[in-house]
Amino acid sequence: MPLPPLAPSPLYGSPLPPSSSPAAPRSPGADVPVTCEVPHFAPVRVRGGRYGLRRLVRHRRRAVAAGLAVTAAALVAAGPRDADGGRGHPVADPVRSHRAVRTVSAPVRIADAATVALLRPGDRVDVVAAPETAAAGDARVVARGARVAKVPEPLDEAAGSGALVVLAVPRTTAARLAGAAATARLAVIVC
């Protein structure tokens, strides 16, 4: 059965003439399509970009929340630091600093001179006042943790009346020591 003639194709131009043998030579470029022009189209835009600010303005609540979060983070980062270097919430109960207690030198005559011979500057002692008579009452502690400032050399004439010690104590404790020395015999206990 004979083949019908080929109609012209818009892509390939004129049809090839029918040939009886498939190995027949063809003209060069006959199987190449006709060139055509690429149509113009608008550029492709990715969502966001410069339109992100407009969208953010439209959603004001989100913009305000984001701004507040950034501001809070900046304030915490640049905020004051505690002495220990920590940031954030303050300590619930801050430790109160105590005023430096000013000490005075109080010379005290201790009844037992041999006990005073054991003391060295820097030792801590408790001073106890014992009444001269048992009817006057019990012994009481007049000074706690007093620091020995100096132990003077004993004088030969005062050997029977005890030995002298210079203590570094607060002014109020020095007044109590002077009052107790007038009415009682003083003894020391090494801490």
TORKOL-4160 file (C-alpha; in steps of 0.2 Angstrom, whole numbers, padded with zeros to 4 digits, m for minus):
191
<pt num="1" X="0000" Y="0000" Z="0000"/>
<pt num="2" X="0007" Y="0017" Z="m0005"/>
<pt num="3" X="0011" Y="0030" Z="0008"/>
<pt num="4" X="0001" Y="0046" Z="0008"/>
<pt num="5" X="0012" Y="0062" Z="0004"/>
<pt num="6" X="0017" Y="0071" Z="0020"/>
<pt num="7" X="0009" Y="0088" Z="0024"/>
<pt num="8" X="0021" Y="0102" Z="0028"/>
<pt num="9" X="0025" Y="0104" Z="0047"/>
<pt num="10" X="0027" Y="0121" Z="0055"/>
<pt num="11" X="0042" Y="0115" Z="0065"/>
<pt num="12" X="0052" Y="0106" Z="0052"/>
<pt num="13" X="0048" Y="0116" Z="0036"/>
<pt num="14" X="0044" Y="0106" Z="0021"/>
<pt num="15" X="0043" Y="0087" Z="0022"/>
<pt num="16" X="0056" Y="0076" Z="0015"/>
<pt num="17" X="0052" Y="0068" Z="m0001"/>
<pt num="18" X="0048" Y="0050" Z="0001"/>
<pt num="19" X="0061" Y="0038" Z="m0004"/>
<pt num="20" X="0061" Y="0020" Z="m0007"/>
<pt num="21" X="0077" Y="0016" Z="0002"/>
<pt num="22" X="0080" Y="0021" Z="0020"/>
<pt num="23" X="0099" Y="0024" Z="0017"/>
<pt num="24" X="0096" Y="0037" Z="0004"/>
<pt num="25" X="0106" Y="0053" Z="0007"/>
<pt num="26" X="0098" Y="0068" Z="0014"/>
<pt num="27" X="0101" Y="0086" Z="0013"/>
<pt num="28" X="0112" Y="0093" Z="0027"/>
<pt num="29" X="0101" Y="0102" Z="0040"/>
<pt num="30" X="0085" Y="0095" Z="0035"/>
<pt num="31" X="0081" Y="0088" Z="0052"/>
<pt num="32" X="0085" Y="0104" Z="0062"/>
<pt num="33" X="0070" Y="0113" Z="0068"/>
<pt num="34" X="0066" Y="0131" Z="0063"/>
<pt num="35" X="0073" Y="0144" Z="0075"/>
<pt num="36" X="0060" Y="0154" Z="0085"/>
<pt num="37" X="0060" Y="0169" Z="0097"/>
<pt num="38" X="0060" Y="0166" Z="0116"/>
<pt num="39" X="0045" Y="0176" Z="0123"/>
<pt num="40" X="0047" Y="0190" Z="0136"/>
<pt num="41" X="0041" Y="0186" Z="0154"/>
<pt num="42" X="0041" Y="0195" Z="0170"/>
<pt num="43" X="0056" Y="0191" Z="0183"/>
<pt num="44" X="0052" Y="0178" Z="0196"/>
<pt num="45" X="0052" Y="0186" Z="0214"/>
<pt num="46" X="0054" Y="0177" Z="0230"/>
<pt num="47" X="0042" Y="0181" Z="0244"/>
<pt num="48" X="0049" Y="0192" Z="0258"/>
<pt num="49" X="0064" Y="0202" Z="0254"/>
<pt num="50" X="0059" Y="0220" Z="0253"/>
<pt num="51" X="0041" Y="0216" Z="0255"/>
<pt num="52" X="0044" Y="0209" Z="0273"/>
<pt num="53" X="0044" Y="0226" Z="0281"/>
<pt num="54" X="0028" Y="0231" Z="0273"/>
<pt num="55" X="0020" Y="0214" Z="0279"/>
<pt num="56" X="0028" Y="0217" Z="0297"/>
<pt num="57" X="0020" Y="0234" Z="0297"/>
<pt num="58" X="0003" Y="0227" Z="0293"/>
<pt num="59" X="0005" Y="0215" Z="0308"/>
<pt num="60" X="0008" Y="0228" Z="0321"/>
<pt num="61" X="0006" Y="0217" Z="0336"/>
<pt num="62" X="0020" Y="0205" Z="0330"/>
<pt num="63" X="0031" Y="0220" Z="0327"/>
<pt num="64" X="0029" Y="0227" Z="0344"/>
<pt num="65" X="0031" Y="0210" Z="0352"/>
<pt num="66" X="0047" Y="0207" Z="0342"/>
<pt num="67" X="0054" Y="0224" Z="0347"/>
<pt num="68" X="0050" Y="0222" Z="0365"/>
<pt num="69" X="0059" Y="0205" Z="0365"/>
<pt num="70" X="0075" Y="0212" Z="0357"/>
<pt num="71" X="0075" Y="0227" Z="0369"/>
<pt num="72" X="0073" Y="0216" Z="0384"/>
<pt num="73" X="0087" Y="0205" Z="0378"/>
<pt num="74" X="0099" Y="0220" Z="0375"/>
<pt num="75" X="0095" Y="0227" Z="0393"/>
<pt num="76" X="0099" Y="0211" Z="0401"/>
<pt num="77" X="0115" Y="0209" Z="0392"/>
<pt num="78" X="0121" Y="0227" Z="0395"/>
<pt num="79" X="0113" Y="0228" Z="0413"/>
<pt num="80" X="0123" Y="0230" Z="0429"/>
<pt num="81" X="0133" Y="0216" Z="0436"/>
<pt num="82" X="0133" Y="0210" Z="0454"/>
<pt num="83" X="0149" Y="0208" Z="0464"/>
<pt num="84" X="0149" Y="0189" Z="0460"/>
<pt num="85" X="0147" Y="0193" Z="0441"/>
<pt num="86" X="0129" Y="0186" Z="0440"/>
<pt num="87" X="0116" Y="0195" Z="0430"/>
<pt num="88" X="0097" Y="0195" Z="0430"/>
<pt num="89" X="0087" Y="0194" Z="0446"/>
<pt num="90" X="0094" Y="0202" Z="0462"/>
<pt num="91" X="0097" Y="0191" Z="0477"/>
<pt num="92" X="0082" Y="0190" Z="0488"/>
<pt num="93" X="0091" Y="0193" Z="0505"/>
<pt num="94" X="0107" Y="0203" Z="0502"/>
<pt num="95" X="0120" Y="0200" Z="0515"/>
<pt num="96" X="0122" Y="0216" Z="0525"/>
<pt num="97" X="0140" Y="0222" Z="0527"/>
<pt num="98" X="0145" Y="0226" Z="0545"/>
<pt num="99" X="0154" Y="0242" Z="0550"/>
<pt num="100" X="0172" Y="0240" Z="0554"/>
<pt num="101" X="0173" Y="0240" Z="0573"/>
<pt num="102" X="0186" Y="0252" Z="0579"/>
<pt num="103" X="0196" Y="0244" Z="0593"/>
<pt num="104" X="0206" Y="0252" Z="0607"/>
<pt num="105" X="0220" Y="0246" Z="0618"/>
<pt num="106" X="0215" Y="0241" Z="0635"/>
<pt num="107" X="0228" Y="0237" Z="0648"/>
<pt num="108" X="0221" Y="0224" Z="0660"/>
<pt num="109" X="0229" Y="0217" Z="0676"/>
<pt num="110" X="0226" Y="0198" Z="0677"/>
<pt num="111" X="0227" Y="0190" Z="0694"/>
<pt num="112" X="0238" Y="0175" Z="0689"/>
<pt num="113" X="0255" Y="0181" Z="0683"/>
<pt num="114" X="0260" Y="0163" Z="0677"/>
<pt num="115" X="0245" Y="0162" Z="0665"/>
<pt num="116" X="0250" Y="0179" Z="0657"/>
<pt num="117" X="0268" Y="0171" Z="0654"/>
<pt num="118" X="0259" Y="0159" Z="0642"/>
<pt num="119" X="0252" Y="0173" Z="0631"/>
<pt num="120" X="0259" Y="0179" Z="0615"/>
<pt num="121" X="0253" Y="0194" Z="0604"/>
<pt num="122" X="0240" Y="0189" Z="0593"/>
<pt num="123" X="0232" Y="0176" Z="0605"/>
<pt num="124" X="0213" Y="0176" Z="0608"/>
<pt num="125" X="0207" Y="0176" Z="0625"/>
<pt num="126" X="0191" Y="0177" Z="0635"/>
<pt num="127" X="0192" Y="0188" Z="0651"/>
<pt num="128" X="0182" Y="0181" Z="0666"/>
<pt num="129" X="0178" Y="0192" Z="0681"/>
<pt num="130" X="0177" Y="0182" Z="0698"/>
<pt num="131" X="0171" Y="0192" Z="0713"/>
<pt num="132" X="0183" Y="0194" Z="0728"/>
<pt num="133" X="0170" Y="0185" Z="0740"/>
<pt num="134" X="0159" Y="0170" Z="0736"/>
<pt num="135" X="0144" Y="0180" Z="0743"/>
<pt num="136" X="0145" Y="0192" Z="0728"/>
<pt num="137" X="0140" Y="0180" Z="0715"/>
<pt num="138" X="0146" Y="0169" Z="0701"/>
<pt num="139" X="0160" Y="0173" Z="0689"/>
<pt num="140" X="0155" Y="0181" Z="0673"/>
<pt num="141" X="0163" Y="0183" Z="0656"/>
<pt num="142" X="0167" Y="0201" Z="0653"/>
<pt num="143" X="0176" Y="0200" Z="0636"/>
<pt num="144" X="0175" Y="0186" Z="0622"/>
<pt num="145" X="0188" Y="0183" Z="0609"/>
<pt num="146" X="0199" Y="0198" Z="0614"/>
<pt num="147" X="0215" Y="0199" Z="0604"/>
<pt num="148" X="0231" Y="0200" Z="0614"/>
<pt num="149" X="0240" Y="0216" Z="0608"/>
<pt num="150" X="0256" Y="0216" Z="0619"/>
<pt num="151" X="0262" Y="0207" Z="0635"/>
<pt num="152" X="0274" Y="0219" Z="0644"/>
<pt num="153" X="0288" Y="0213" Z="0654"/>
<pt num="154" X="0283" Y="0211" Z="0673"/>
<pt num="155" X="0290" Y="0222" Z="0686"/>
<pt num="156" X="0297" Y="0214" Z="0702"/>
<pt num="157" X="0288" Y="0225" Z="0714"/>
<pt num="158" X="0271" Y="0220" Z="0706"/>
<pt num="159" X="0273" Y="0201" Z="0706"/>
<pt num="160" X="0261" Y="0198" Z="0720"/>
<pt num="161" X="0247" Y="0208" Z="0712"/>
<pt num="162" X="0247" Y="0199" Z="0695"/>
<pt num="163" X="0253" Y="0204" Z="0678"/>
<pt num="164" X="0248" Y="0216" Z="0665"/>
<pt num="165" X="0241" Y="0212" Z="0647"/>
<pt num="166" X="0236" Y="0224" Z="0634"/>
<pt num="167" X="0221" Y="0218" Z="0624"/>
<pt num="168" X="0213" Y="0225" Z="0608"/>
<pt num="169" X="0195" Y="0226" Z="0611"/>
<pt num="170" X="0180" Y="0238" Z="0606"/>
<pt num="171" X="0177" Y="0253" Z="0616"/>
<pt num="172" X="0162" Y="0247" Z="0625"/>
<pt num="173" X="0171" Y="0231" Z="0630"/>
<pt num="174" X="0186" Y="0241" Z="0636"/>
<pt num="175" X="0174" Y="0251" Z="0648"/>
<pt num="176" X="0167" Y="0234" Z="0655"/>
<pt num="177" X="0184" Y="0228" Z="0658"/>
<pt num="178" X="0189" Y="0243" Z="0667"/>
<pt num="179" X="0173" Y="0242" Z="0678"/>
<pt num="180" X="0176" Y="0223" Z="0682"/>
<pt num="181" X="0194" Y="0226" Z="0686"/>
<pt num="182" X="0189" Y="0238" Z="0700"/>
<pt num="183" X="0177" Y="0226" Z="0709"/>
<pt num="184" X="0183" Y="0208" Z="0704"/>
<pt num="185" X="0199" Y="0198" Z="0700"/>
<pt num="186" X="0201" Y="0195" Z="0682"/>
<pt num="187" X="0207" Y="0179" Z="0674"/>
<pt num="188" X="0210" Y="0174" Z="0656"/>
<pt num="189" X="0205" Y="0158" Z="0646"/>
<pt num="190" X="0215" Y="0155" Z="0630"/>
<pt num="191" X="0203" Y="0152" Z="0615"/>
